[in-house]
Amino acid sequence: MDSAELRPIAGDTSEWARRVRELRTEEGFLILTHNDRADLKPGEYLLETAKPQPAFARGISKETRAFVLDRNGFTCQMCGAVAGEPHPYDPTRKTRLHIGHIIDKSMGGSDEAGNLKAICSVCNEGAANITLQRPELNKLLVQVRRATSLDQRELLRWLKSKFKE
């Protein structure tokens, strides 16, 4: 199968190659490229079997994952995208959240909840070993003050629903 055949199947988005990587890494499909087999040309793909591989073992428990997602308001901590809603940078895709490390494991970070954050698949793909600092309160207030009154009211509505006064 070549990229022209695969593009409509993957959703015909501009990010179809990313969707192929998601099918491989997140859903367990064995999709080979020219990096895997010498007889494939760039832009050619081979699906070894239609049956996905079993999910890999996860080091983070379901309970910890649920706690981190809830603590982070089911929102990407890098771009602010909300799980299940259209992604702000690619409205053709719904936001899928992953659990990412604040201090990467390769730098000595742990799988404890205090070292984990919710991160969307778009940010996660480009996040290799970077740590993004949370904005300080005074910087957040400046941004809110600069926003339109309509956006400020929407923010207030969201905060009230999040914290259920």
GICORDA-V543448 format. One record per residue. N is the residue number from 1. RES is the residue in one small letter. PSI is psi in degrees with one decimal (none if undefined). OMEGA is omega as a letter, one per 40 degrees, with the letter a starting at -180 (* if undefined). Layout:
N|RES|PSI|OMEGA, N|RES|PSI|OMEGA
This chain:
1|m|137.3|i, 2|d|175.5|a, 3|s|-31.0|i, 4|a|-35.6|i, 5|e|-33.7|a, 6|l|-30.6|a, 7|r|-50.3|a, 8|p|-32.1|a, 9|i|-38.6|a, 10|a|-3.0|i, 11|g|1.7|i, 12|d|36.6|i, 13|t|168.9|i, 14|s|-15.0|a, 15|e|33.8|a, 16|w|-33.6|i, 17|a|-36.3|i, 18|r|-39.0|i, 19|r|-36.9|i, 20|v|-43.5|i, 21|r|-38.4|i, 22|e|-41.4|i, 23|l|-35.9|i, 24|r|-52.3|a, 25|t|-34.7|a, 26|e|-31.1|a, 27|e|-1.3|i, 28|g|14.5|i, 29|f|134.4|a, 30|l|89.3|a, 31|i|117.7|a, 32|l|149.0|i, 33|t|-174.9|i, 34|h|-18.5|i, 35|n|-23.3|a, 36|d|-33.3|a, 37|r|132.7|a, 38|a|-24.2|a, 39|d|-5.6|i, 40|l|139.0|i, 41|k|159.9|i, 42|p|134.3|a, 43|g|-2.7|i, 44|e|143.0|a, 45|y|150.4|i, 46|l|121.7|i, 47|l|108.4|a, 48|e|-45.9|a, 49|t|147.8|a, 50|a|-12.7|a, 51|k|123.5|i, 52|p|153.5|i, 53|q|155.3|i, 54|p|148.7|a, 55|a|143.6|i, 56|f|156.4|i, 57|a|134.2|a, 58|r|137.9|i, 59|g|-14.9|a, 60|i|124.3|a, 61|s|159.5|i, 62|k|-36.0|a, 63|e|-44.2|i, 64|t|-43.0|i, 65|r|-47.8|a, 66|a|-40.9|i, 67|f|-46.7|a, 68|v|-44.0|i, 69|l|-43.6|i, 70|d|-45.1|i, 71|r|-37.8|a, 72|n|10.4|i, 73|g|29.7|a, 74|f|41.5|a, 75|t|138.2|i, 76|c|128.6|a, 77|q|-0.4|i, 78|m|-46.7|a, 79|c|-11.5|i, 80|g|5.2|i, 81|a|143.1|a, 82|v|136.5|a, 83|a|133.0|i, 84|g|-17.7|i, 85|e|160.2|i, 86|p|137.7|a, 87|h|135.7|a, 88|p|-27.5|a, 89|y|-13.3|i, 90|d|82.4|a, 91|p|-10.9|i, 92|t|-11.9|a, 93|r|143.6|i, 94|k|146.9|a, 95|t|127.8|i, 96|r|126.4|a, 97|l|144.1|i, 98|h|174.3|i, 99|i|124.0|i, 100|g|159.6|i, 101|h|138.2|i, 102|i|-53.2|i, 103|i|115.2|a, 104|d|149.7|i, 105|k|-33.4|i, 106|s|-15.3|i, 107|m|15.9|i, 108|g|6.6|i, 109|g|159.3|a, 110|s|175.5|i, 111|d|17.3|i, 112|e|151.2|a, 113|a|-34.5|a, 114|g|-17.4|i, 115|n|14.5|a, 116|l|152.1|i, 117|k|156.4|i, 118|a|135.2|a, 119|i|136.7|a, 120|c|164.5|a, 121|s|-31.8|i, 122|v|-49.1|i, 123|c|-37.2|a, 124|n|-34.3|a, 125|e|-34.8|a, 126|g|11.8|a, 127|a|9.4|a, 128|a|111.3|i, 129|n|34.9|i, 130|i|150.6|i, 131|t|120.4|i, 132|l|126.5|i, 133|q|143.5|i, 134|r|146.1|i, 135|p|145.0|i, 136|e|156.8|a, 137|l|-46.4|a, 138|n|-33.7|i, 139|k|-37.0|i, 140|l|-44.2|a, 141|l|-39.1|i, 142|v|-44.4|a, 143|q|-40.3|i, 144|v|-41.8|i, 145|r|-31.8|i, 146|r|-20.8|a, 147|a|160.5|i, 148|t|158.3|i, 149|s|-32.7|i, 150|l|-44.4|i, 151|d|-36.2|i, 152|q|-41.9|i, 153|r|-40.2|i, 154|e|-39.9|i, 155|l|-44.0|i, 156|l|-43.5|i, 157|r|-44.2|a, 158|w|-43.8|i, 159|l|-41.6|i, 160|k|-41.3|a, 161|s|-33.7|a, 162|k|-42.2|a, 163|f|-0.8|i, 164|k|73.9|a, 165|e|none|*
